[in-house]
Amino acid sequence: MKLLSVLVFTFLFVSLPSAYAIDFDQYRISDLDQLLAAPKIRSGIKMVVPQQLQFRAVLAAPVQNCNTDILKRTMVMQGNKKEVVEKMALTKCLNIRSAKRASTSVFIEDKVAERLSREVKPGEVLELFCSYLYISPAGPTLLVNGFKKLK
């Protein structure tokens, strides 16, 4: 009986995806320069259909704290449960540069930011996996869900 319990537990553990795993296949390859070239708005925010995008960028500066209130409010407006969004660890941003050296700031999940801070130094190239959530006067608003350090 003990062996059966261990086998069932092992099967369930192996077959369930990790809470921290990221499905890289769901992210559409995109061009950061094209995204940043899109028309900006004058004020407020413009909702977009959320998209999962993947692109290369250079880390311009270390991870920093930032105000994520508008990000969280927008996520709730897009249909995410308020209780879930409020519990999410979203307090960090990072500055990145595109291939054409355009700079922008993006939000990053705290658990991803912690790993990025350990593994990547400013000036290094990354493959970023982001949720494109809305447009603000600063341009497209992205939330980094994962990354791969490129060599």
C-alpha positions in Angstrom: 0.0 0.0 0.0 2.8 2.3 0.9 4.5 1.7 -2.5 1.2 2.4 -4.3 0.9 5.8 -2.5 4.5 6.7 -3.4 3.8 5.8 -7.1 0.6 7.8 -7.2 2.3 10.8 -5.6 5.3 10.5 -8.0 3.0 10.3 -11.0 1.0 13.4 -9.9 4.1 15.4 -9.1 5.8 14.6 -12.4 2.7 15.1 -14.5 1.6 18.5 -13.0 3.4 21.5 -14.5 5.5 23.6 -12.1 3.9 26.8 -10.8 7.0 28.6 -11.9 7.4 26.9 -15.3 6.9 29.0 -18.4 5.6 27.7 -21.7 7.9 29.4 -24.1 5.9 28.2 -27.1 3.0 30.4 -26.2 5.1 33.6 -26.8 5.0 35.1 -30.3 8.4 36.2 -31.6 8.2 40.0 -32.0 10.5 43.0 -32.7 10.9 45.4 -29.8 11.8 48.3 -32.1 8.5 47.8 -34.1 6.6 47.7 -30.9 8.2 50.9 -29.5 7.6 52.6 -32.8 3.8 52.2 -32.5 1.8 55.4 -32.0 1.7 56.6 -28.4 -1.4 58.1 -26.6 -1.5 61.5 -25.0 -3.0 60.5 -21.6 -4.5 57.7 -19.7 -4.2 54.1 -20.9 -5.5 52.3 -24.0 -6.4 48.7 -23.4 -5.2 46.1 -25.9 -6.0 42.4 -26.3 -3.3 40.9 -24.0 -0.6 39.2 -26.0 2.4 37.0 -25.1 5.5 38.4 -26.9 9.1 37.3 -27.1 12.0 39.5 -28.2 15.6 40.3 -27.6 16.8 43.3 -25.6 19.8 44.5 -23.8 19.6 45.0 -20.0 20.3 48.7 -19.6 20.3 49.0 -15.8 19.8 46.8 -12.7 16.3 45.9 -11.5 14.7 48.6 -9.5 11.6 49.2 -7.4 8.6 50.9 -9.1 5.0 51.8 -8.6 2.9 49.0 -10.1 -0.6 50.2 -9.0 -1.8 51.1 -12.6 -0.5 47.7 -13.8 -2.5 45.8 -11.2 -5.6 47.9 -11.8 -5.4 47.2 -15.5 -4.9 43.5 -14.9 -8.2 43.5 -12.9 -9.9 45.5 -15.6 -8.8 42.8 -18.1 -10.7 40.2 -16.1 -8.1 38.8 -13.7 -9.5 38.3 -10.2 -8.7 41.2 -7.9 -7.8 38.9 -5.0 -5.2 37.1 -7.1 -3.7 40.3 -8.6 -3.4 41.9 -5.2 -1.4 38.9 -3.9 1.0 38.9 -6.9 4.5 40.0 -6.1 4.8 42.9 -8.7 7.0 45.6 -7.4 9.9 45.7 -9.8 10.9 47.3 -13.2 13.8 47.1 -15.4 15.2 49.3 -18.2 16.0 47.7 -21.5 17.4 48.8 -24.9 16.3 47.5 -28.3 18.6 46.6 -31.2 18.2 50.2 -32.5 19.2 51.5 -29.0 15.7 52.7 -28.1 15.2 52.6 -24.3 12.1 51.6 -22.4 11.1 50.5 -18.9 9.1 47.3 -18.4 7.5 45.7 -15.3 8.9 42.4 -14.1 7.5 39.8 -11.8 9.5 39.9 -8.5 10.5 36.2 -8.6 11.8 36.7 -12.2 13.5 39.9 -11.2 15.3 38.1 -8.3 16.7 35.5 -10.7 17.6 38.1 -13.4 19.5 40.1 -10.8 21.7 37.1 -10.0 22.2 35.9 -13.6 22.4 39.0 -15.8 24.5 42.2 -15.7 23.7 45.5 -17.5 24.9 45.4 -21.1 24.1 41.7 -21.6 21.6 40.5 -24.1 18.4 38.7 -23.1 15.5 36.9 -24.7 12.5 38.3 -22.8 9.0 36.7 -22.5 6.5 39.3 -21.8 2.8 40.0 -21.5 1.8 43.1 -23.6 -1.1 44.5 -21.5 -1.9 48.1 -22.5 -0.5 51.4 -24.0 0.3 54.4 -21.9 1.8 57.8 -22.8 5.2 56.2 -22.4 4.3 53.5 -25.0 3.5 49.8 -24.8 3.3 48.4 -21.3 5.0 45.0 -20.9 5.2 42.6 -17.9 8.3 40.3 -18.0 7.2 36.7 -17.1 10.5 35.0 -17.9 13.9 35.4 -19.7 16.8 33.5 -21.2 20.3 34.9 -21.0 21.9 34.9 -24.4 25.6 34.4 -24.9 
